[in-house]
Amino acid sequence: MTWIEYALIYCKKKPECFNLVASLENFLKNRGVKEIVVIVADNIDSADRRSLLSTATEHRNTSLLIVLGGDGTFLSAVRWLADVPVPVVGINLGSLGFLTEISRQSCFEDLGKIVEGNYVLEERMRFDVKVVRGDEVVYEQTVLNDAVINKGALARIIDLEAYINGCFLTHYRADGLIVSTPTGSTAYNISAGGPIICPTARVAVITPICSFTLSDRPIVIPAPFTIEIFLTSREQEVYLTCDGQTGCYLSPEHVVRINVSEYPLRFIKPPALDFFEILRTKLKWGQPVEPVRQDLTGCK
């Protein structure tokens, strides 16, 4: 017997998504899902969003959001969901797929287990990110992956000061700074040399980007915390990016303030999948690397 009464399918306006959506709708209906709504990210408006999320809230214990696409689509869907406590599962139609863990090939088998109640539910920590000027909040966003402060295309090294719970941490001279959730530790953070964190941990990772000071290293901060970042560079083009998709320009009178959100993401996965298997698969740990070009001659 299915536990899902109300399913939302979130996808981009792409033929490969629509083809899979039609198959998924039939699959879910045959397993007793009463109502299925397809959300095309490119077409959704604020009125539709309010209506759909209101219905999802009514079915909060029997609703599921299914995301088709890559990790970017997943992040977009989570931002669309906001603080509504509907569990989310991702089917990977992109390339890497750390967030969209279910493969296209196994999606029907894995979804079959999930709709029957055979799944693992994880709570993934999110951050509330605010840009404050005096007592005024000029920008705010909830993030699942990270908040990144970096320079504009023509800017030089930027100067930042970081405080943890009111205590001075350090002064950064760097191309930028990443404040990552455990879920986002395998995104920009890992590319900048930050550590991989188990996604259910309750910590933040602060990682400088190309620091001018070679002794600067990533640091892991336990929750609860208040991280405050001050821009001390003058006449620089500096930008805050949240989850790689939204953001705002920063100036010296702004303070970036980051706290743990009271609304974690409810993340659903098949019971057979574990985080370490995903790491081995996505990062190709322990696998020989074949050269891309096989037609080179003259090399001994």
Backbone torsions as a table, in degrees:
resi	resn	phi	psi	omega
1	MET	NA	134.7	-178.5
2	THR	-78.3	147.3	174.1
3	TRP	-95.9	-7.2	-177.1
4	ILE	-93.1	128.1	172.2
5	GLU	-105.5	-31.1	-172.0
6	TYR	-133.4	116.5	-178.5
7	ALA	-117.3	133.5	173.6
8	LEU	-108.9	128.3	177.0
9	ILE	-111.3	115.1	-175.4
10	TYR	-105.5	126.0	-177.3
11	CYS	-150.0	165.6	174.1
12	LYS	-88.3	164.9	-178.3
13	LYS	-83.0	75.4	-178.8
14	LYS	-135.2	144.3	-177.7
15	PRO	-57.0	-41.0	-177.8
16	GLU	-64.6	-30.9	176.2
17	CYS	-70.1	-46.5	-177.6
18	PHE	-63.1	-37.7	178.4
19	ASN	-62.2	-41.6	179.9
20	LEU	-72.5	-35.6	179.5
21	VAL	-57.7	-45.8	-179.2
22	ALA	-59.5	-42.0	179.4
23	SER	-68.3	-38.9	-179.9
24	LEU	-66.8	-38.4	178.7
25	GLU	-60.1	-47.5	178.2
26	ASN	-62.2	-41.7	-179.2
27	PHE	-60.6	-46.9	-177.5
28	LEU	-70.0	-39.1	178.7
29	LYS	-63.4	-39.5	178.9
30	ASN	-66.3	-17.2	178.8
31	ARG	-105.1	15.4	169.6
32	GLY	92.3	9.1	177.3
33	VAL	-71.7	123.8	-170.0
34	LYS	-76.7	-40.1	-175.5
35	GLU	-135.7	132.2	-179.7
36	ILE	-129.1	127.6	179.8
37	VAL	-122.1	128.5	177.8
38	VAL	-96.8	127.1	-179.7
39	ILE	-110.9	113.8	176.1
40	VAL	-92.9	112.5	-171.6
41	ALA	-55.9	-34.3	-176.7
42	ASP	-71.2	-19.3	-173.0
43	ASN	-110.6	-11.2	-171.7
44	ILE	-67.9	140.5	175.2
45	ASP	-121.2	174.5	-173.1
46	SER	-64.2	-35.9	179.8
47	ALA	-66.1	-45.2	177.7
48	ASP	-60.7	-41.6	-178.4
49	ARG	-60.5	-48.0	179.9
50	ARG	-59.9	-43.5	-178.6
51	SER	-65.5	-47.1	-178.2
52	LEU	-65.2	-43.2	-178.4
53	LEU	-71.5	-29.2	174.9
54	SER	-63.8	-43.4	177.6
55	THR	-66.1	-40.6	178.8
56	ALA	-61.6	-38.3	179.5
57	THR	-66.0	-37.8	177.4
58	GLU	-61.7	-34.7	-179.3
59	HIS	-102.7	32.5	-166.9
60	ARG	-57.7	-29.1	-179.2
61	ASN	-90.7	-6.3	-178.2
62	THR	-134.6	29.4	179.8
63	SER	-112.8	154.8	177.6
64	LEU	-146.9	134.3	173.2
65	LEU	-103.1	120.5	179.4
66	ILE	-106.9	121.7	-176.9
67	VAL	-106.9	126.9	177.0
68	LEU	-108.0	124.3	178.3
69	GLY	144.5	-153.5	178.0
70	GLY	-100.6	-169.2	-178.5
71	ASP	-65.2	-31.9	177.4
72	GLY	-63.3	-41.9	177.0
73	THR	-64.8	-39.1	179.0
74	PHE	-61.7	-45.8	179.2
75	LEU	-63.1	-38.6	176.9
76	SER	-62.8	-41.6	-179.9
77	ALA	-66.4	-40.6	179.3
78	VAL	-64.9	-39.6	177.0
79	ARG	-65.7	-38.6	176.3
80	TRP	-63.0	-38.2	-178.8
81	LEU	-68.6	-31.2	179.5
82	ALA	58.3	-126.7	-173.9
83	ASP	-98.1	12.0	178.0
84	VAL	-73.6	125.1	-170.3
85	PRO	-81.9	48.7	178.0
86	VAL	-91.0	129.6	178.2
87	PRO	-66.5	150.9	-173.1
88	VAL	-126.4	139.3	173.3
89	VAL	-131.4	143.3	-176.8
90	GLY	-116.5	136.5	174.3
91	ILE	-110.7	122.5	-170.5
92	ASN	-81.8	116.4	171.1
93	LEU	-117.2	10.3	-179.4
94	GLY	-101.8	-141.8	-176.1
95	SER	-104.3	-71.3	-172.8
96	LEU	-79.2	-63.1	172.5
97	GLY	76.2	57.6	172.5
98	PHE	-76.3	-32.9	-179.3
99	LEU	-91.0	-39.9	176.1
100	THR	-88.4	85.3	-166.7
101	GLU	-80.4	-26.0	-176.7
102	ILE	-82.0	132.0	-178.9
103	SER	-80.3	158.9	176.8
104	ARG	-60.5	-36.2	-175.8
105	GLN	-69.9	-33.3	-174.5
106	SER	-107.3	10.3	-169.8
107	CYS	-64.2	-37.6	-178.4
108	PHE	-71.1	-41.6	177.2
109	GLU	-62.5	-46.3	-178.0
110	ASP	-69.5	-41.0	177.8
111	LEU	-65.7	-33.7	176.2
112	GLY	-58.7	-42.1	177.6
113	LYS	-66.5	-40.7	-176.7
114	ILE	-65.9	-44.9	-177.9
115	VAL	-67.9	-21.3	176.0
116	GLU	-86.4	-0.3	177.0
117	GLY	93.6	7.4	-180.0
118	ASN	-98.4	88.0	-175.2
119	TYR	-154.6	170.0	173.8
120	VAL	-113.1	130.2	178.3
121	LEU	-107.6	121.3	177.4
122	GLU	-113.9	144.4	171.5
123	GLU	-101.3	117.2	-179.2
124	ARG	-100.8	126.8	-179.2
125	MET	-66.1	140.0	173.9
126	ARG	-121.8	162.1	178.7
127	PHE	-109.8	142.8	164.0
128	ASP	-93.5	119.1	-178.5
129	VAL	-111.9	126.0	179.1
130	LYS	-129.0	143.6	169.8
131	VAL	-108.8	120.3	-172.1
132	VAL	-116.4	137.8	172.3
133	ARG	-125.9	104.2	-172.9
134	GLY	66.5	-122.9	177.4
135	ASP	-97.0	3.4	-174.9
136	GLU	-100.5	130.7	173.3
137	VAL	-89.8	113.4	-175.6
138	VAL	-95.7	-16.2	178.6
139	TYR	-158.7	142.2	174.3
140	GLU	-151.3	146.6	-178.0
141	GLN	-158.4	144.1	172.4
142	THR	-96.8	131.9	-175.1
143	VAL	-122.2	147.3	174.9
144	LEU	-99.2	-32.1	-176.4
145	ASN	-99.9	-67.4	-172.2
146	ASP	-164.8	163.2	167.9
147	ALA	-118.2	127.5	-174.0
148	VAL	-123.3	128.3	172.8
149	ILE	-107.6	121.3	178.1
150	ASN	-146.6	167.0	-174.4
151	LYS	-79.6	160.3	173.4
152	GLY	-74.0	176.7	-173.4
153	ALA	-60.4	-34.2	-175.5
154	LEU	-107.6	5.2	-177.0
155	ALA	-80.3	154.8	174.7
156	ARG	-87.6	-168.7	176.5
157	ILE	-55.8	139.9	179.6
158	ILE	-105.5	153.4	-179.2
159	ASP	-109.8	127.9	-178.0
160	LEU	-133.9	147.2	171.0
161	GLU	-118.0	134.8	-177.7
162	ALA	-116.8	137.0	177.5
163	TYR	-125.9	140.7	177.4
164	ILE	-118.0	117.4	-179.2
165	ASN	51.0	39.8	177.3
166	GLY	85.6	-6.3	-179.8
167	CYS	-99.6	135.8	-179.4
168	PHE	-65.2	127.6	177.4
169	LEU	-93.1	-65.2	179.8
170	THR	-170.2	171.5	173.8
171	HIS	-105.0	124.8	179.6
172	TYR	-102.7	133.2	165.1
173	ARG	-117.5	109.5	-170.0
174	ALA	-161.3	175.9	173.0
175	ASP	-72.7	-18.6	179.7
176	GLY	168.7	-170.1	-176.2
177	LEU	-146.0	136.2	177.7
178	ILE	-112.2	128.8	170.1
179	VAL	-114.5	111.1	-168.3
180	SER	-114.8	144.6	167.4
181	THR	-77.8	167.5	173.1
182	PRO	-58.3	-39.2	177.6
183	THR	-61.6	-40.0	-178.8
184	GLY	-81.6	0.0	-178.0
185	SER	-65.6	-21.1	178.3
186	THR	-94.8	11.2	178.5
187	ALA	-102.6	-126.3	-177.2
188	TYR	-57.4	-36.1	-178.7
189	ASN	-53.9	-46.0	-177.6
190	ILE	-69.8	-33.0	177.7
191	SER	-66.5	-29.5	-179.7
192	ALA	-90.1	8.0	177.2
193	GLY	92.6	11.2	178.4
194	GLY	-79.1	166.0	-177.6
195	PRO	-80.3	155.2	170.5
196	ILE	-84.2	129.9	-178.5
197	ILE	-117.0	138.0	174.5
198	CYS	-58.2	133.3	-168.0
199	PRO	-66.9	-17.3	179.3
200	THR	-92.7	-0.7	177.4
201	ALA	-66.9	159.0	179.9
202	ARG	-115.7	76.0	-179.0
203	VAL	-143.7	167.7	169.3
204	ALA	-121.6	148.8	176.2
205	VAL	-115.8	125.5	175.9
206	ILE	-106.4	117.7	-174.2
207	THR	-127.3	119.0	175.3
208	PRO	-73.0	149.3	178.4
209	ILE	-103.3	114.4	177.4
210	CYS	49.2	59.7	-177.3
211	SER	-65.9	141.1	175.6
212	PHE	-69.9	-28.2	179.2
213	THR	-95.2	114.0	-172.6
214	LEU	-66.7	-20.7	179.7
215	SER	-80.5	-10.0	176.0
216	ASP	-65.3	130.8	-179.5
217	ARG	-136.9	157.3	175.5
218	PRO	-59.5	148.6	178.6
219	ILE	-133.1	141.0	-179.4
220	VAL	-103.4	128.0	-176.1
221	ILE	-114.4	124.8	179.6
222	PRO	-77.2	149.3	175.5
223	ALA	-81.3	153.1	-0.9
224	PRO	-80.7	156.9	-177.6
225	PHE	-154.6	160.0	165.6
226	THR	-126.7	114.7	178.6
227	ILE	-102.9	126.2	178.7
228	GLU	-122.0	133.4	-178.1
229	ILE	-125.4	126.8	-179.1
230	PHE	-111.8	134.8	176.2
231	LEU	-90.5	117.8	-179.8
232	THR	-104.6	-4.3	175.0
233	SER	-72.5	145.0	177.8
234	ARG	-111.7	146.2	175.8
235	GLU	53.4	44.1	177.7
236	GLN	-120.4	149.8	174.0
237	GLU	-92.3	106.5	-175.3
238	VAL	-126.5	139.6	-173.6
239	TYR	-131.0	140.9	171.3
240	LEU	-100.6	126.8	178.4
241	THR	-120.2	130.1	179.9
242	CYS	-108.1	121.0	-178.7
243	ASP	55.3	24.1	176.8
244	GLY	69.8	11.7	-172.1
245	GLN	-130.1	-29.6	179.3
246	THR	-133.9	167.2	178.2
247	GLY	168.2	-165.4	-178.6
248	CYS	-158.6	161.1	174.9
249	TYR	-76.2	148.5	179.2
250	LEU	-115.0	148.5	173.2
251	SER	-133.3	166.7	-174.1
252	PRO	-58.0	-23.3	179.4
253	GLU	-81.7	-2.8	180.0
254	HIS	-91.0	148.1	170.4
255	VAL	-121.4	129.2	174.1
256	VAL	-92.6	119.7	-176.2
257	ARG	-118.1	127.7	-174.3
258	ILE	-126.5	125.9	177.2
259	ASN	-130.2	165.7	173.1
260	VAL	-72.0	129.5	177.3
261	SER	-72.4	145.3	175.9
262	GLU	-79.9	-0.6	-179.8
263	TYR	-117.7	86.8	176.6
264	PRO	-69.6	158.9	174.5
265	LEU	-81.8	132.8	175.4
266	ARG	-92.4	106.2	-169.5
267	PHE	-107.1	124.4	-177.2
268	ILE	-108.0	140.1	178.5
269	LYS	-145.5	154.8	176.0
270	PRO	-64.2	150.4	-176.7
271	PRO	-64.9	-23.1	-176.9
272	ALA	-77.5	-17.8	-177.2
273	LEU	-87.4	132.3	171.4
274	ASP	-126.7	158.5	-173.1
275	PHE	-60.6	-37.7	-176.2
276	PHE	-72.5	-32.6	174.1
277	GLU	-65.9	-39.2	178.1
278	ILE	-63.3	-42.8	177.5
279	LEU	-59.9	-46.5	-178.8
280	ARG	-61.5	-39.5	-176.8
281	THR	-73.8	-50.8	-174.5
282	LYS	-70.8	-38.4	-177.3
283	LEU	-94.4	-0.2	177.3
284	LYS	55.9	42.4	177.7
285	TRP	-66.5	136.1	175.5
286	GLY	73.3	10.4	-179.6
287	GLN	-110.6	139.4	176.6
288	PRO	-65.7	142.2	-179.4
289	VAL	-99.3	120.3	179.3
290	GLU	-88.2	140.6	176.9
291	PRO	-64.7	144.5	-179.9
292	VAL	-67.5	-43.4	-179.2
293	ARG	-94.2	125.4	179.2
294	GLN	-110.0	-0.1	-170.9
295	ASP	-106.1	11.8	179.8
296	LEU	-75.4	136.8	179.2
297	THR	-118.1	161.8	176.4
298	GLY	88.5	-1.9	178.7
299	CYS	-95.5	127.5	-177.9
300	LYS	-103.3	NA	NA
